[in-house]
């Protein structure tokens, strides 16, 4: 792990935990969070022009930051949304019991300390100086209310999969909680550090349940009134345009440096770049690799690269013909030249993916035998199995970069008599189609927010998680399920990682998806803010300390 930490520190800079589903937010985040890249076509009239106007103003009270992102959140309820654009806002409003620090190590957050006191019981001693933004006390009862809610089947949280190993949350005293799992679960602290473990004011949770009793849908009241303990608090929302947060002056720790932050939705890549280079935005994300030169040539802005925990993939709906046949999936995998995609479409700013897990994730293995690019072998495989005449199919995606990759794949598959049509849809539609299986193929992404192999594999490939939780390919394999279940309860790290290795090899061989590349995160930022900016591998921008040089 020391080597991994040194490797990460040489390349990145980051936030809380994330994937999200990158294709939502990115996906998986990403899909998973999301996505980590940009959407739609570049504006032809975007020029590198400078202005005397600054994106943010700064006085003795701090900056009023302006951030331009591809999309606004789907929800501000931590138990409702796992897409990147929701998480990018929520990580400033809410906090977790445990967090990743900038060295990518787990440390106490709202918990003052934590320890495993037996095979299935973890004790969390809580901070006593914390209040929610509405004045509600943060205590053991608040922790229980939150974890009980995310697991409540009547709520139907898509984040419940993170905590299904929890058997009981016991209030020992006002500031001590015991969390008991059904069986040993080594990844519990990592999962509690995920934004799905954000602590919401119990008063707002109570209001959400009351609204449900009056006929409202679950997960609506918290979205309307998001109240956490974070260093920023919710101020306002203009639907479809912006969300404003203001500094929490009563924060229990070091207060945020900016006095406010405005998140704006700017869906088009070129428009985001123009916002940055003309001084109307302090930070933009995501940034398409093809836009990096324009940003770096501007007078005040710079493109900042950081390592990610993301994986971009071509996924198949394994429940529909012909993609229910592994032979078809394997042949398509053989027809994709990942290195050309990275060099020609991504300006070389990505890492070739051979497995679903990014090298930043603790169970990543270099020993997986990949499906190599070989067009002749792909053609022969299809001919041997009766697919010599080819077929037609549709691939969906929700951003410009993925559309570019899909176009490259479209041309490659034409050599195999496969006629591929491309449909770029907006983020919400993409999420709905991906969750319900209303697609044949999709371009997606997944961010292993916790940097733990469980979160990188269990949501995406375990048959219990088909649909919204993360298994968008609707893949089902009993042996993979068993290996992932065993890894969840294994306390010996070497054995646990071997389970993940074996599961990854089966997944790569059966190809429910084709891992194409691991994203390099690219933010566009005003250069005088750069020294205080950090972006976690999960892709969450960490903006708490931003000040101008």
Secondary structure in CASP SS format (residue, H / E / C, confidence):
PFRMAT SS
TARGET T0000
AUTHOR 0000-0000-0000
METHOD secondary structure of the structure
MODEL  1
X C 1.00
X H 1.00
X H 1.00
X H 1.00
X H 1.00
X H 1.00
X H 1.00
X H 1.00
X H 1.00
X H 1.00
X H 1.00
X C 1.00
X E 1.00
X C 1.00
X C 1.00
X C 1.00
X C 1.00
X C 1.00
X C 1.00
X C 1.00
X E 1.00
X E 1.00
X C 1.00
X C 1.00
X C 1.00
X E 1.00
X C 1.00
X C 1.00
X C 1.00
X C 1.00
X C 1.00
X E 1.00
X C 1.00
X C 1.00
X C 1.00
X C 1.00
X C 1.00
X C 1.00
X C 1.00
X C 1.00
X C 1.00
X C 1.00
X C 1.00
X C 1.00
X C 1.00
X C 1.00
X C 1.00
X C 1.00
X C 1.00
X C 1.00
X C 1.00
X C 1.00
X C 1.00
X C 1.00
X C 1.00
X C 1.00
X C 1.00
X E 1.00
X E 1.00
X C 1.00
X C 1.00
X E 1.00
X E 1.00
X E 1.00
X E 1.00
X E 1.00
X E 1.00
X E 1.00
X E 1.00
X C 1.00
X C 1.00
X C 1.00
X C 1.00
X C 1.00
X C 1.00
X C 1.00
X C 1.00
X C 1.00
X C 1.00
X C 1.00
X C 1.00
X C 1.00
X E 1.00
X H 1.00
X H 1.00
X H 1.00
X H 1.00
X H 1.00
X H 1.00
X H 1.00
X H 1.00
X H 1.00
X H 1.00
X C 1.00
X C 1.00
X C 1.00
X C 1.00
X E 1.00
X E 1.00
X E 1.00
X C 1.00
X C 1.00
X C 1.00
X C 1.00
X C 1.00
X E 1.00
X E 1.00
X E 1.00
X C 1.00
X C 1.00
X E 1.00
X E 1.00
X E 1.00
X E 1.00
X E 1.00
X E 1.00
X E 1.00
X E 1.00
X C 1.00
X C 1.00
X E 1.00
X E 1.00
X E 1.00
X E 1.00
X E 1.00
X E 1.00
X C 1.00
X C 1.00
X C 1.00
X C 1.00
X E 1.00
X C 1.00
X C 1.00
X C 1.00
X C 1.00
X C 1.00
X E 1.00
X C 1.00
X C 1.00
X H 1.00
X H 1.00
X H 1.00
X H 1.00
X H 1.00
X H 1.00
X H 1.00
X H 1.00
X H 1.00
X H 1.00
X H 1.00
X C 1.00
X C 1.00
X C 1.00
X C 1.00
X C 1.00
X C 1.00
X C 1.00
X C 1.00
X C 1.00
X H 1.00
X H 1.00
X H 1.00
X H 1.00
X C 1.00
X C 1.00
X E 1.00
X E 1.00
X E 1.00
X E 1.00
X E 1.00
X E 1.00
X E 1.00
X E 1.00
X C 1.00
X C 1.00
X E 1.00
X E 1.00
X E 1.00
X E 1.00
X E 1.00
X E 1.00
X C 1.00
X C 1.00
X C 1.00
X C 1.00
X C 1.00
X C 1.00
X H 1.00
X H 1.00
X H 1.00
X H 1.00
X H 1.00
X C 1.00
X C 1.00
X H 1.00
X H 1.00
X H 1.00
X C 1.00
X C 1.00
X C 1.00
X C 1.00
X H 1.00
X H 1.00
X H 1.00
X H 1.00
X H 1.00
X H 1.00
X H 1.00
X H 1.00
X H 1.00
X H 1.00
X H 1.00
X H 1.00
X C 1.00
X C 1.00
X C 1.00
X C 1.00
X C 1.00
X C 1.00
X C 1.00
X H 1.00
X H 1.00
X H 1.00
X H 1.00
X C 1.00
X C 1.00
X C 1.00
X C 1.00
X C 1.00
X C 1.00
X C 1.00
X E 1.00
X E 1.00
X E 1.00
X E 1.00
X E 1.00
X E 1.00
X E 1.00
X C 1.00
X C 1.00
X C 1.00
X E 1.00
X E 1.00
X E 1.00
X E 1.00
X E 1.00
X E 1.00
X C 1.00
X C 1.00
X C 1.00
X C 1.00
X C 1.00
X C 1.00
X C 1.00
X C 1.00
X C 1.00
X C 1.00
X C 1.00
X C 1.00
X E 1.00
X E 1.00
X E 1.00
X E 1.00
X E 1.00
X E 1.00
X C 1.00
X C 1.00
X C 1.00
X H 1.00
X H 1.00
X H 1.00
X H 1.00
X H 1.00
X H 1.00
X H 1.00
X H 1.00
X H 1.00
X C 1.00
X C 1.00
X C 1.00
X C 1.00
X C 1.00
X E 1.00
X E 1.00
X E 1.00
X C 1.00
X C 1.00
X C 1.00
X H 1.00
X H 1.00
X H 1.00
X H 1.00
X H 1.00
X H 1.00
X H 1.00
X H 1.00
X C 1.00
X C 1.00
X C 1.00
X C 1.00
X E 1.00
X E 1.00
X E 1.00
X E 1.00
X E 1.00
X E 1.00
X E 1.00
X C 1.00
X C 1.00
X E 1.00
X E 1.00
X E 1.00
X E 1.00
X E 1.00
X E 1.00
X E 1.00
X C 1.00
X C 1.00
X C 1.00
X C 1.00
X C 1.00
X C 1.00
X C 1.00
X C 1.00
X C 1.00
X H 1.00
X H 1.00
X H 1.00
X H 1.00
X H 1.00
X H 1.00
X H 1.00
X H 1.00
X H 1.00
X C 1.00
X C 1.00
X C 1.00
X H 1.00
X H 1.00
X H 1.00
X H 1.00
X H 1.00
X H 1.00
X H 1.00
X H 1.00
X C 1.00
X C 1.00
X C 1.00
X C 1.00
X E 1.00
X E 1.00
X E 1.00
X C 1.00
X C 1.00
X C 1.00
X C 1.00
X C 1.00
X C 1.00
X C 1.00
X C 1.00
X C 1.00
X C 1.00
X C 1.00
X C 1.00
X C 1.00
X C 1.00
X C 1.00
X C 1.00
X C 1.00
X C 1.00
X C 1.00
X C 1.00
X C 1.00
X C 1.00
X H 1.00
X H 1.00
X H 1.00
X H 1.00
X H 1.00
X H 1.00
X H 1.00
X H 1.00
X H 1.00
X H 1.00
X C 1.00
X C 1.00
X C 1.00
X C 1.00
X C 1.00
X C 1.00
X E 1.00
X E 1.00
X E 1.00
X E 1.00
X E 1.00
X E 1.00
X E 1.00
X C 1.00
X C 1.00
X H 1.00
X H 1.00
X H 1.00
X H 1.00
X H 1.00
X H 1.00
X H 1.00
X H 1.00
X H 1.00
X H 1.00
X H 1.00
X H 1.00
X H 1.00
X H 1.00
X H 1.00
X C 1.00
X C 1.00
X C 1.00
X E 1.00
X E 1.00
X E 1.00
X E 1.00
X E 1.00
X E 1.00
X E 1.00
X C 1.00
X C 1.00
X H 1.00
X H 1.00
X H 1.00
X H 1.00
X H 1.00
X H 1.00
X H 1.00
X H 1.00
X H 1.00
X H 1.00
X C 1.00
X C 1.00
X C 1.00
X C 1.00
X E 1.00
X E 1.00
X E 1.00
X E 1.00
X E 1.00
X E 1.00
X E 1.00
X C 1.00
X C 1.00
X C 1.00
X C 1.00
X C 1.00
X H 1.00
X H 1.00
X H 1.00
X H 1.00
X H 1.00
X H 1.00
X H 1.00
X H 1.00
X H 1.00
X C 1.00
X H 1.00
X H 1.00
X H 1.00
X E 1.00
X C 1.00
X C 1.00
X C 1.00
X C 1.00
X E 1.00
X C 1.00
X C 1.00
X C 1.00
X C 1.00
X C 1.00
X C 1.00
X H 1.00
X H 1.00
X H 1.00
X H 1.00
X H 1.00
X H 1.00
X H 1.00
X H 1.00
X H 1.00
X H 1.00
X H 1.00
X H 1.00
X C 1.00
X C 1.00
X C 1.00
X H 1.00
X H 1.00
X H 1.00
X H 1.00
X H 1.00
X H 1.00
X H 1.00
X H 1.00
X H 1.00
X H 1.00
X H 1.00
X H 1.00
X H 1.00
X H 1.00
X H 1.00
X H 1.00
X H 1.00
X H 1.00
X C 1.00
X C 1.00
X E 1.00
X E 1.00
X E 1.00
X E 1.00
X E 1.00
X E 1.00
X E 1.00
X E 1.00
X E 1.00
X E 1.00
X E 1.00
X E 1.00
X E 1.00
X E 1.00
X H 1.00
X H 1.00
X H 1.00
X H 1.00
X H 1.00
X H 1.00
X C 1.00
X E 1.00
X E 1.00
X C 1.00
X C 1.00
X C 1.00
X C 1.00
X C 1.00
X E 1.00
X E 1.00
X C 1.00
X C 1.00
X C 1.00
X C 1.00
X C 1.00
X C 1.00
X C 1.00
END
